[in-house]
Amino acid sequence: MTTAADQQHPLHSDLGTTTIQDAAVLALVNVAVQEVENVYPSHGGTRLPGDNSPTVGEFLGSVTGGMNRSRGTSVDVGERQAAVDLTLNVAYGQPIAQITDVVRQNVIQRVESLTGLEVTEVNITVNDVTFPDQ
């Protein structure tokens, strides 16, 4: 049975239903994060200072072509809604609460405007503070 809410939702119509996969939303989230200055995707773990060597996952991703997917970013996409979890690094000197609010608002705006999904939450973990190279 089709309800009035179904008919008004942009992903459902009399002509069919549009399903958006997690990978598509994940790609949009990654671009939205990159649009914010002084924020860097995090691999989600910790490294020792000066450790620039790739992890096994990063090495395999470079070999298999999976490096375009950010580790530390996940999405849960339903029929009408999406939830996002991000792990980020923030540049030293930036107010973390303000930067994460900008990231959150940008992710919500991009995903909602480009997919028609409602973003119910964007949870952000700040994994580290990055310092400029000297």
C-alpha positions in Angstrom: 0.0 0.0 0.0 1.4 3.4 -1.0 1.0 6.2 1.6 1.0 9.9 1.1 4.5 10.0 2.6 5.7 7.5 0.0 4.4 9.6 -2.9 6.1 12.8 -1.5 9.6 11.2 -1.0 12.0 12.0 -3.8 13.3 8.4 -4.0 9.9 6.8 -4.3 7.4 7.5 -7.1 4.6 5.8 -9.1 7.2 4.9 -11.7 9.7 3.2 -9.4 12.0 3.4 -6.4 15.6 4.6 -6.3 18.0 2.8 -4.0 21.3 4.4 -3.1 24.1 2.1 -2.0 26.4 2.8 0.9 29.4 3.2 -1.4 27.7 6.1 -3.3 27.0 7.9 0.0 30.4 7.1 1.3 32.0 8.8 -1.8 29.8 11.9 -1.3 30.8 12.0 2.4 34.5 11.8 1.6 34.3 14.7 -0.9 32.3 16.8 1.6 35.0 16.2 4.3 37.7 17.2 1.8 35.9 20.5 1.1 36.6 21.7 4.7 40.0 23.3 5.3 42.2 22.1 8.2 40.5 18.7 8.4 42.1 15.4 7.2 40.6 12.0 7.0 42.1 9.6 9.5 42.9 6.0 9.2 41.1 5.4 12.5 44.1 4.1 14.4 47.1 5.6 16.1 50.6 5.8 14.8 53.9 6.7 16.4 55.2 10.2 15.6 57.1 10.3 12.4 55.6 6.9 11.2 54.7 7.5 7.6 54.8 3.9 6.5 51.6 2.5 5.1 49.6 0.0 7.0 48.9 -3.4 5.5 45.4 -2.2 4.6 46.7 0.9 2.9 49.3 -1.1 1.0 46.7 -3.6 -0.2 44.4 -0.7 -1.1 47.0 0.8 -3.3 47.6 -2.5 -5.0 43.9 -3.3 -5.4 42.8 0.2 -6.3 40.8 0.6 -3.0 42.7 3.7 -1.8 39.8 6.0 -2.8 37.9 4.7 0.2 38.7 6.4 3.4 39.3 4.2 6.4 37.7 5.7 9.5 34.6 6.7 7.5 31.4 4.6 7.5 27.8 5.1 6.5 24.6 3.2 7.2 22.1 3.9 4.4 18.4 2.9 4.6 15.5 3.5 2.2 15.1 7.2 3.3 17.8 8.0 5.8 21.6 7.8 6.3 23.9 7.9 9.3 27.5 8.7 9.1 30.5 8.0 11.3 33.8 9.8 10.6 37.3 9.7 12.1 39.3 12.8 11.4 42.5 14.7 12.2 42.3 18.4 12.8 45.1 20.9 12.2 46.8 22.3 15.3 45.3 25.7 16.3 41.9 25.1 15.0 38.9 25.1 17.4 37.8 21.4 17.2 34.2 22.0 18.1 33.8 24.6 15.4 35.7 22.6 12.8 33.7 19.5 13.4 30.4 21.5 13.3 31.4 22.8 9.8 32.2 19.3 8.7 28.9 17.9 10.1 26.9 20.7 8.4 28.7 20.2 5.0 28.3 16.4 5.1 24.6 16.8 5.9 24.0 19.5 3.2 25.9 17.6 0.5 24.3 14.2 1.1 20.8 15.4 1.6 20.9 17.7 -1.5 22.5 15.2 -3.8 20.7 12.0 -2.7 17.3 13.0 -1.3 18.2 11.0 1.9 17.7 12.5 5.3 20.9 12.4 7.3 19.9 11.5 10.8 23.4 11.9 12.4 27.0 12.6 11.7 29.2 11.2 14.5 32.7 12.5 14.4 35.8 11.2 16.3 38.8 13.4 16.3 41.7 11.0 16.3 44.6 13.3 16.3 45.9 16.9 15.8 48.2 17.4 12.9 51.1 19.9 13.0 52.5 21.7 9.9 55.6 20.3 8.4 58.7 22.3 9.4 
